[in-house]
Amino acid sequence: MFQNVPAYGSSVTTVDSGLLFPLLPAQTTLSCFLLTPNSDSVAGIGVLLPYTHTEPVPGACNLEFPLENDPNIYVYYNLYETIIRFAPANIGYARGVSPPACDVDTDSNTRWRLQYDVYQYFLPENDLSEQSLISGMETVARVQGMVENGRKLMTLSSQDKTLVSFNSIPGQGVIYSIIVRDPVYNSSASYVPVHTYACNFTSTLDSCSTLELFCLGFGFGAFFFFVLITRTTMLIYDIRLALTALIGVVGGMVLMMTWWRFGSVMACIIVAGLTFSFLISSIIFFTPLGDLSVFHDDVVFWVTFSSMVLILPLFFIRWPRVGNILTCGVVGAYMVVLAVNAYTYTSLSYITLDILKRLLNDDFSRAFVSVPLQMIDFILIGVWASLAVSGIVLQLYRERTRPFFPPSPYVLWCQERERRKTNVLDPSHHMPSLPTRLLARLRQLTHYQEPAGERTPLLL
């Protein structure tokens, strides 16, 4: 703040805050004050960024936030997305000169010629320490540091909204920055970088240390049921998760019984094929392909995604055994990755969670879904590939001489019963019925049989 007593328009309260000071011609010093809530001790860094008259002035055309010149980036998050907002910049001007008007003209001599580059920098995975954050801030505080180490996501023109949406990654530290560029002077200036973990360090609901995990291991019944009750009811998360688990168990038992009782191979093939194709399609959109602007349109995305999900199961109908083995190998290995994510953070869990978020949140389509791939992720990708390949090879070898699909146990039992009824050479054909055998056993327990006499064997 500019004064030792906070006042509206001359102070700001936010995380990663910054102030912009337009200096007078003869000014050589300036003063500002820093206060913390309840006089608590905090760790932090201070960075001074000088600007010349040819460089844009971040936040100088502010009409929304408290400060007259507001170079800060404001961040908001929920379970699905993280949103950053900022005030428009103005073109540079010299000391002692009145700043150019912001919204009088829109020609090339005004602030409407400015462009805004949106950058993202990921902190080390599963590292919530202050030292990691401070080190990251020092790395990207200046324009050159962010350009060299960050990832440029997009460029906004002055006609675009000063709002950008990203995929929320709870527990993953991310630093966002806006670099405003003036194409006439070929100059640039940085807004104050802002960070978020998309979680709360003190809350018990979305705590950064006790992140919740929803595993799509209950099958299609649980998946669609979870989406349905989330979209149509206001039940709390724990109740929805419990109901989802129950429906998942029921769905699994129904699918198993259709095979056990009726020998329905088609139902099993369809479920296996859709599960496999859903995971493969999710992997494809987990890549930078998912951030293409064309897929921010819900119609384009869902038509493309649904087509991919429905095409792959057609191959399973022709090769059911190979299809089921592929599903068991790839999906089963991915379950191991999700299990590891319950104990240590990994970005690979967002392969399927991003699709679930898009199903549940109407505004998620505008979010950037890129996530960091760091050492733990590359290790798990190797584990995933190794488990999938070894599992597929082992099953193909073991099943090479067996039927293309396991026969129904009930059908086999019925066939065996009919065989025993008609085959007189089968000893079981002459076996007494179960009630007769039970009655004979009871008689043996209640009646004592007299010895037959001579017990010495005869030698012939």
Helices and strands as residue ranges (DSSP letters): G 37-39, E 73-77, E 81-86, G 111-113, E 115-122, H 130-140, H 143-149, E 151-157, E 163-167, E 174-182, E 187-190, E 194-196, G 216-218, H 219-232, H 237-262, H 265-286, G 288-291, G 293-296, H 298-311, H 313-318, H 320-341, G 347-349, H 350-360, G 364-366, H 375-398, H 409-422, G 427-430, H 434-446
